[in-house]
Amino acid sequence: MLPRRVDAVVIGSGPNGLVSAVELADAGWDVLVLEAEETFGGAVRSTTEDGWVSDRYSSNYPLGMASPVFRAMELEKFGLKWAHAPLALAHLLDPETSAAIHPDPNDTAASISKDHPADGDAWLDLYSKYVKIREPFLQSLLTTWPPVLPAARLTRRLGSAGELIRFARFMAMPMHRMAQELFEGPGGRALLAGNSFHADAPLNGSVSGTMGWLLAMLAQDVGYPVAEGGSSALSNALRRRAERAGALFVAGTPVTGIELTGDRATAVRTASGERIAVSRAVIGDVSAPTLYDVLLPEASVPAGLRRDLERFEWDYPTVKVNYRLRGPIPWNSGEARRAGVVHLGGTADDLIHVSADLETGRLPSAPFMLIGQTTKSDPTRSPEGTEAVWAYSHLPRGIADDASAEKLGDRMDRHIERYAPGFSELVLDRDLQRPMDFVGDNASLGLGALGGGTAQLHQQLIFRPTVGLGSARTYVSGLYLGSSAIHPGPGVHGACGHLAARTALRDASLLGPVTRAFPTAALRRLQR
């Protein structure tokens, strides 16, 4: 039996929903988490069969390990163990040549400076500058919105207003220009380009360099870790942390509607007809279209918001292949044979062409691939002597049909074989996840998009998920969007759930009538 009344309902148990549950329960609230699926974790979930562990969606978590939100929760005390491969990342420039991020920055510098010695020094300089600003930068990005105090600390760390302006320019740069300014040779440029491709911003578009720089620096800093035992281990640690604080979890219970009394969220309804009254807050760890088009009464959604949502843009559709192999992939590159993550895609210039294909509706003939060699990082992922590997790539924006997914999957197989002759003979089992398979498993993964919406500038900050104030607030009092559909967006870092919980707690405080009045009224005016 579900409780009839609680302080807060969290809809969805992805990492952001779990973080919201932890922080609300820590504050003494009576919290109920309702999950539509039979398993908690959202897109941070793994399965185990016959000794093989498969991460079904996300897998490697540099942002998760570095996240101030997760670190504050001390998840290691609740069973989480991070596991690392000997090398964080290898980027294959061609079948014989690679650039790699090693645990020691000096070894990384050596990897990218074989033909261009100055590039090694450039890498070390880039990394030392990152280390100098790491904490205030991550605090600014992941812990508060707007990031006034962390930004002030970041400014002090940079040293002057001039340096702050230069850093702002650096963050706004397209990846291609950033790579050209930093490095002379192909190795360093490729490391930035491949990491930029973890998001969906065109590589010659503004701010695409930010993701490449950040993930490359995190790979040097904390590696590309996996959760030991499977990605569900991260979700399970978060759930145990929330349960210790008093949160109640119920799976297999889809929420079908949010009830409003006046302009306030006051209850949720489930598919089985149950009604749970809510005293303080509803937080949706769901996609923006799901919240506004499915859960809220149609008549309540402002006309302007509805028009804006018609222009909402998903990120690239994902095609993922999960392999069970007799043994390790026989890469020609020695660095790739030791890496937890392999980027297969060529030079930075090559990736510009792949990016253009995805933006213009063409299926790339040589797709960029992210490959996770999870047994390299965590030997528990497969039986001794075997290798559990996943690979994913993207279809062009807006194309998500099964036939295109099958065609891309075949190209992915052939592409690996080109860089690792004999690969196909090692395949024991091959499991293809198409965009519509992702949607069938998780309604928040629209068109097979894993990022909650494009990460391009026109749908970031105050434009995420639509024109607004950039926070978790909605035009409904007591209702908060707490998924990757809000700032800071994609990635397993918990920041979106943290910001939603933080906003809900502030609005429910004695100062709440002051803190929420202006932004809520402003949203209603913007979206009417």
N, C-alpha and C positions, 0 to 999 in steps of 0.2 A: 504494500500500500504506500502510495506517495503521500508526503505530508500535505495538509490542506493549505498551509500558509508558511512562508519562509521570508527571511529578509531579502534574499537575492536568489535568482535563478540564473545559472550560466548555461547557455544553449550551445552544446558542442564541447568536446573534450580534446581538441587539438592542443598543442603546447601553449597557445595563448589562452585558451579557456582554462587550462589547468593552472596557469600562473594567476589568472584572475581569482580562481577559487582559493588558492593558497593565501593571497593577500587579503581578500575579504574575510576569510575564516580567521586569519591571524588577528584581524581587527575585532574579532568577537561576533561577527555576523553569522547568522544561521544560513548556510549556503547549500543549495541543491544544484548538482550538475546533471543535466539530462543529455544523453548521447543517443542519437538515432541508431547507430550501428550496435552490434552485439559486443564489440571490442572497443575499449577506450584508446585514445591516442591520435585520432584524426589521421593526418598524413605523416605521422611519426609512429610507424607501426611495422612490425616484422612478423613473419610466420616461420614455423619450424616443422620440418618433415624429414624423417629418416636421417637425422643428423645434419641436415642442410638448413641454414638460416638465410632467409631472404628478406631484405629491407624492401618493402613494397612501394615506397614513395621516396622520401628523403633518406639520406644515408650518412654522409660525412658532415660534421658539425663544427667547423672552425669558429663560426659566430656563436654557437652554443657554448663552447668551452670558454670563449673569451667574454661572453655576455655578463655584464654586471648584475643583471636581473637573476640569472641562474646562479651565479657565484654567491649571491647573498642568501640563497636558499639552501646552500650546503648539501646539494643532492647526493654527494658521495656518501653521506651518512644514511641515505635511504636506498643504497644499493647500486648507484651509478658508478661505473668504472669506464674511464676513457682508454681506448686502445689505439696504438699508432703503428704504422708501417715503418720500415727503415728509412724511407724517403717519403715526404709528404706528397710530392707531385712531380710528375715528369710530363713535359710537353714535347710531343713528337713533331719535329719540323719536316722530316721525311722518313722513309723506312729505316735509315741508318743513323740519323742525327737527332739529338734531343737536348733540351735544357731542363734542369731539374732544380727543385727547391729541397735542399738538404737540411738536416737539423742544425748544422753549423753554418752561419751566414757566409763564412769564408769559403766553404765548399760550394755554396750556391754561386758566389761570385766567380769561383774558378770555372763552374759549369757554363756560365754565360759569357765568359771572357776569352774563350779559346782563340777566336780569330780577332777579337776586339778587346785588348787588355783594359782599356779605360772603362769598359762596361762593368767590370768587377768592382772597381772603386765606386762607380755610380750606384751600383746595387747597395753596397755597404753604407754609402751616404744616405740613400733613400730610406734604408731600414733604420739607421740611427736617428733620423728625423722623425720617423714614425714612433719609435720607442719614446722619444722625448714628449710627444703629445698623446700617446696611446690612451691613458686613462681619461683625461678630460674629453678627448674626442669620442670615445665609446660612451661616456656618460652623456655627452651632448646628443649623440645619435639614438641612444637606446633607453634613457631613463626618464626624460621629462620633455614636455612640449608646452609652450615654446621653451627651448633650452637656455634660459637666460643665465642662470648661475654657472652651469657647466661651460657655456660659451665664454663667460668672463674668465674662468680658469684657463680655458684653451687659449684665449688671447694673451694672458699673462705668460703662459708657457711658450708661446710663439715669440714673445719678447717685444713686439712693437706693433703699432697699427699698420705700418708698412708690410710687415711679415704676414699679418692677418689678411690683408688685401691680396697679397701674393698667393696665400694658401687658398683663399676663396676662388681666385682665378684657376688655380691648379685643380680644385674640385669640380669646376665647371667644364673642364676641358673634355673634348672627345678623346676616347681611348687612343685613336690613331695619332693624334697630335701629341698627346702626353707621351706616348711611347717614343715618338721621334725626338722629342726634346730631351728625354732621359737617356736613351741608348742609341749607340751607333750600329750595333749588330743585330741579327735576327733573334738571338736567344732571349735577351731581356724583353724585347718588344713582344715576343710570342707569349711569354709568361703573363704579361699584362693583358694581352688580347684574349687568351684562353680564359683567364679569370673573369674578364668582363663578360664573357659569353655565359657565365652562370646566371646573369640577368638577361633581360630581353631588349635592352636599349640598343639601337643600331650603333655599331662600333665607330661610326663617324659622326654620331650625334652628341649633343651637349650632355655632360655628366656621365657618359658611359665609362670614362676613365676612372670615376670614383670607385665603382664596384671592382674593377680590375686591380686598382691600387690597394684597396682595403683587403680583398681576399688574398692577394699575393703577400701582403705584409702579415696577415694572420697566419698564412701557411708557414711563413718563416718564424713566426712568434710561437704559435701553439700547434702547428701542424694541421693535418686534415683528419682529425680523429673520428672514429666510430664509437658507438656505445657497445661495450663488450656484451656479447650475447644477442645482439640485435637492437634495432632502433626502438623497439618496444621497451627496452630497459630504461631509456630516457623518460618515456611517458609514464612508465610504472613508478619510477622514482618521484616524479612530480605528483602523481596521484597519491602515493603513500605520504608524501609531505603534506598534501592538502587534507588527507584523511586524519593525519595526526592533529591538524589544527581544528578538525571538527566538520569538514565538508562531507556531504552525503553524495554518493555517485549512483546513478541508475542508468544502465545501458538498455538498448533495445526499446527506447522510448522517444520516438520522433516528436518534436514540437511542431504543431501545425498552425498555431496562431498566437499573437500577442494581443491581449485585451487592453483597451484604453478607457480611462474614465476622464473625460475632459481632455486635457493635453498630457496626461500622465499614464505611463505603463503600470497596470495594476494586477495583471494576472497573465499566465500562459496556459494554453490548452494543448493537450497531447492527442496523438492519433487515436488512442483508445477512449477518448472522451473525457479524460480527467482534467480538472481545473485546479491550478495551484495559484493562490493569491500571493502577491508579492508586495512587501511593505516598503522596500527601499530601491531595488535596482534589478533590471534585467540586462545581462551582458550577452551579446550574440557573438560567439566565435563561429561565424558563418560568413558567407560571401555577401557583398553589398547587394547584388540582385536578389539573393535569397531573403535578406532582411526586409527590403523595401517592396519587392514584388510578390513575395509569398507569405511572410509572417505577419505583416502589418495590414490592417483593414485598408482596402484599396482607396476608399473615399478619404482616408486620413492623410495620404501621401501628397504633399504639395505639388502643384502642376509643374513648377520650375524644376523640382528635384526629379520628377518623372521624366521630363525632357532631357535633363542632364544624364540620367541613367541610360537613356537610349544611345548615348555616345560613349558609355562605359566600355573600356577596351581591356580584354583579357590579355594575358601574356601568351607567348608561343605555345601551341599544343605540343604535348610531350609524347614521344614514343620511347618505351623502355623495354629492353630485352634482358631477361635474367637467365644466366647460363650456369649449368652445373658441368664442370670440366674434370677430365681425368687427371689433369695436372696443370701447372701454371701456364699462362699464355707465353708462347716462345717468341717474345719480342726480339727483334734484331738489336734494339737498344738495351744496353746493360742497365741504364738508369730506370727504364720502364719496368724491368723485371723485378725491381725492388720497391716500386712506388705503390702507395695506397690508392692514389688517383692518377689516372693517365688522361691527358688531353690529346686527342687525335684529330688534327685539323690543319697542320701546316703552319706557314708563317703568318705574321699579323696581316700582311697584304692579302694572303689567301682567305683569311677569315673575314676581311672586309667584303670580299665577293660572296661568301656564304651568307653574311648578314644581309647583303643586298638581295639575294635570292629569297630569303625569308620575308623580307619586307615587300617584295613585288610578286609574291604568289608562285614562285618557282621552287620545285623540289630540288635541293642541291644534289648534284651528281656525286660529290665527295663531301658528305655531311660532316660538320664538326661534331665530335662525340666526347662525352664525359664518361669515363670508364672507372668503375669502382672495383678494385681487387680486394674484396673485403677479407678474404682469408689471409692476405698479406698483413693486414692490420690486426686481425683477431682470429687466431687459429681455431677457435671454437665454431667458426661459421660453416665448416664442412669437414667430412671425414678425412682422416690422415692421408696425406699424399694427393688430395684433390684440391680444387679451387672453386670457391663461390665468387662469381663475377656478375656485375650488372653493367649495362651500358645504356645511356639515353642520349637522344638527339631530339631535334624539333622539326615539326612541319611548319610551313609558312603560316603566318598569322591568318586565322579564319578558316583554315583547311583542317578538318579533323575526321574525315571519313575513314572507314576501315581499310578500303583499298589503298589509299595513299599511305596509311600506316604500315600495311604489309609491304608495300614497295620500299618504303624507307627502311624497314627492318631488314629486308634482304640486302640493301645497299650497306647497311651497317655491318652485317656479317662479312661481306666481301671486303669492306674497308679494313677491318681488323686483319683479315687473312693477308692483305697486301703488306701490312706492317709486321705481321707475325706469321710467316709461312708455316703451315701445319696446324694452325689454330682449329680449323674445321674438324680435323680428325680427333680432337680432344673433347668435342661436345657430347656429353651424355644426355643432356636435356636442355631444351630452349623454350622459354616462356615469354611470349610477347604481350606487353601491356599497351593497348591502343588508347587514344584519347577518350573514347567512349567507355572503355573499361574503367578508367580513372573516375569518370563522372558517375558511373554505376556504383562504384564503391564509396564515393564521397561526393555529395551534391555540391560541395563548395569548390570543387576542382573543375569549374566551367570550361568546356571545350578541351579538357585535359591540361589546363593551365595550373601550375603548381604554386604560383606566386601571388594569387589573390588579385590579379590585375596587373597591367603593364607597369614596369618600373621607370618608364620614361618620365621626363620632367613635367609633361602636361598632366600627369596623373600621380604626382608626388606632392609632399608637403601640404599646402593649403588646398591643393586640387585633388586630394585623395580621400575618398573614392570619386567625389565630384567636387565642384566649386563649393567651398565652405571654409571652416576655420582650422582644418587639419587635425582636430582632436577627436577623441572617441565619442563626444557628445553627438546626439541626433536632435532633430526638431521636437522630439518627444521627451518630456521630463522623465528622468528615471530609466531611460533606455540608452544603452551604449553599444557601439560597434567595437568589438574587441578582437578582431581577426587581422590577418595581414592585408585586409582591404583598407586599413588606415595606416598613417605614418607610424613607423618607418618602413612598413611594407614587408617584402619577401624575406625569408630566412628564418631558421629555427633559433630564435634568440629570446622569445618571450616578451619582447618589448611592447607589442601591441596589447597583449593581455594586461601587462603591468600598467600601461597608460590608462586603459579602461577602468581597472580597479582603482587606481589612484584618483581618477576623475570622479568616480562614483562615491568614494569615501569623502572627498572634498565637498561634493555637492550635498552629502548627507550630514555634514558637520554643522556646527553653530553658524559658521560663516557661509554655509551653503546658499542661502537666499541671495547673498551678494555675489558669490563666485559664479553661480549658474545663470543669474538673471540676464546679464548682458549677452553672453555667448549664445544662449538658447534663443533669445529674442532676435539676435543678429542672424542666426541660422534660418529662423522662420522668415525673416525679411528677404534673405538671399535666395531662398528656395521656393518662394511662393509663386 
